[in-house]
Amino acid sequence: MRALIADSHALIRSGLCQVLKTLEPGAVVTEAVDFEQAVRALEQRGPFDLLLIDLELPQMQGVAGLKTLTGSNAKVPLVVVAEQDDAQGVEACMAAGALGYLPKSSSRDVIAGGIRLVMSGGNYLPATLLRQRARRSDNQDPSLEPVAGVKRELTRRQRDVLDLLSLGRSNKAIAQALGLAEGTVKIHVSAILKALGVANRTEATARTLNAG
């Protein structure tokens, strides 16, 4: 793995570097302290397999600079590392091309899991945003929505559970992300398996991915 870590704080860069070394002992990490250095590294020391970019990187101008990085490196997974995790900011970064968003307050295990998920082709969103989306869906019309390839329709809450289930999250992790009791998640998972006409979580994930 060749990775670029762009953050103005040495402690953050060091911590992220340690996480990458844990995931990939042979990882080669390039560091940048501002936007200009990051751009120069991409031009002179690439190609990279992963970009970890501080949203408040000096000279970057937030999402505008992020679009510059993603636009010129469209095939490279980019994960935003930021102080804030408000829904609007997260969704703006994802719309700009980021594949993941990691609050700096996240634990080492969460950061490692988020990076691993992005490197395997998925997207990582912070639990706070998932909970906010869940609350918004609860306040919307509770009518059922169709999902391609299922034997019956799923409720919006079941769709939220299915989204996380497809990312390989455990029942406990899903419960924490959506603010539910673990027993409630088990009930939703059972209903989802029945709706999809499958026997287990692995088959449910495969069916969901195949259905888009």
FENGI-V223605 format. One record per backbone hydrogen bond with DSSP energy under -1.0 kcal/mol. CO is the residue of the C=O (numbers start at 1). NH is the residue of the N-H. E is the energy in kcal/mol with one decimal. If there is no record, write none. Layout:
CO&NH&E, CO&NH&E
This chain:
1&28&-3.1, 2&49&-3.8, 2&50&-1.2, 3&30&-2.8, 4&52&-3.1, 5&32&-2.3, 6&54&-2.6, 9&13&-2.2, 10&14&-2.6, 11&15&-2.3, 12&16&-2.6, 13&17&-2.4, 14&18&-2.1, 15&19&-1.9, 16&20&-2.4, 17&21&-2.3, 18&22&-1.7, 19&23&-2.1, 20&24&-3.1, 24&27&-2.7, 28&3&-2.5, 30&5&-2.9, 32&7&-2.1, 34&38&-2.1, 35&39&-2.7, 36&40&-2.3, 37&41&-2.6, 38&42&-2.3, 39&43&-1.8, 40&44&-2.6, 41&45&-3.0, 50&4&-2.3, 51&79&-3.2, 52&6&-3.0, 53&81&-2.9, 54&57&-1.7, 57&60&-2.2, 58&35&-2.9, 61&64&-1.3, 62&66&-1.9, 63&67&-2.3, 64&68&-1.1, 65&69&-1.9, 66&70&-2.7, 67&71&-2.3, 68&72&-1.5, 73&76&-1.9, 77&51&-2.4, 78&99&-2.9, 79&53&-2.4, 80&102&-3.5, 81&55&-1.7, 82&104&-2.9, 86&90&-2.4, 87&91&-2.6, 88&92&-1.9, 89&93&-1.9, 90&94&-2.3, 91&95&-2.2, 92&96&-1.3, 93&98&-2.2, 94&97&-1.2, 99&124&-1.9, 100&80&-2.6, 102&82&-1.9, 103&106&-1.9, 107&111&-2.5, 108&112&-2.6, 109&113&-2.6, 110&114&-2.7, 111&115&-2.4, 112&116&-2.5, 113&117&-2.3, 114&118&-2.2, 115&119&-2.7, 116&120&-1.3, 117&122&-2.6, 118&121&-1.7, 124&101&-1.4, 126&130&-1.6, 127&131&-2.4, 128&132&-2.1, 129&133&-2.5, 130&134&-2.1, 131&135&-2.4, 132&136&-2.3, 133&137&-2.4, 134&138&-1.8, 135&139&-1.2, 145&154&-1.4, 147&150&-1.5, 154&145&-1.8, 155&159&-2.0, 156&160&-2.1, 157&161&-2.2, 158&162&-2.6, 159&163&-2.4, 160&164&-1.7, 161&165&-2.7, 162&166&-2.4, 164&169&-2.0, 165&168&-1.5, 170&174&-2.5, 171&175&-2.5, 172&176&-2.1, 173&177&-2.3, 174&178&-2.3, 175&179&-1.0, 175&180&-2.1, 181&185&-1.9, 182&186&-2.0, 183&187&-1.6, 184&188&-2.3, 185&189&-2.9, 186&190&-2.2, 187&191&-2.1, 188&192&-2.5, 189&193&-2.6, 190&194&-2.0, 191&195&-2.4, 192&196&-2.5, 193&197&-1.1, 193&198&-2.2, 195&151&-3.8, 200&204&-1.8, 201&205&-2.6, 202&206&-2.2, 203&207&-2.6, 204&208&-2.3, 205&209&-2.6, 206&210&-2.4, 207&211&-1.6, 209&212&-1.1
